[in-house]
Amino acid sequence: MRRYLFPKPYADLVQRFRVAGGFFLAAAFGIMMRPSAESFALGAPVAVLGLVARAWAAGHLAKNERLATSGPYACVRNPLYLGSLLAAAGLVIAARHPLLALIFTAVFVLVYLPVIELEEQHLRKLFPEYAVYAERVPMLWPRWPAGGAGRFSWALYARNQEYKAAVAVGIALGLLWWRGS
């Protein structure tokens, strides 16, 4: 039996409150940010790279229908979370406040890693081939080159509502630009 880092009751709890936690993060971000033109120039491309990674992943993901192994899923098991981590890192760089970096890191470790574990437990039950896939593909650090047949689908991108992440990061970047000007 596979061992997990976080107990299931804890993971279940943080999964229920992660959206509310996002509002806390947004408020902390809005209060603490002190961007400059330089920090924006460094952070914005990282945030956009995170959005691109999320979009690429969403275009290959048919949730609960089939195991995603193409596109970014050939390199890393959790490209949506990796994209979120990159987008958040870019926003933190642009915001130029060290406490935000600490808060975002703590949230990723204490909220998102347990949620990833829960999702992996779910996928192991849903798709018997997941165990072999998980042995071959790393959880969060991509292994290149990518492989796996499969095309990006704009329909899946839309069905997965990935445009919401683009809107959120776009608003954050706009706010950073405005506050840094």
Summary of the structure (lengths in Angstrom):
residues: 181
radius of gyration: 16.9
end to end distance: 54.0
largest distance: 54.0
contacts: 547
relative contact order: 0.20
helix: 71%
strand: 0%
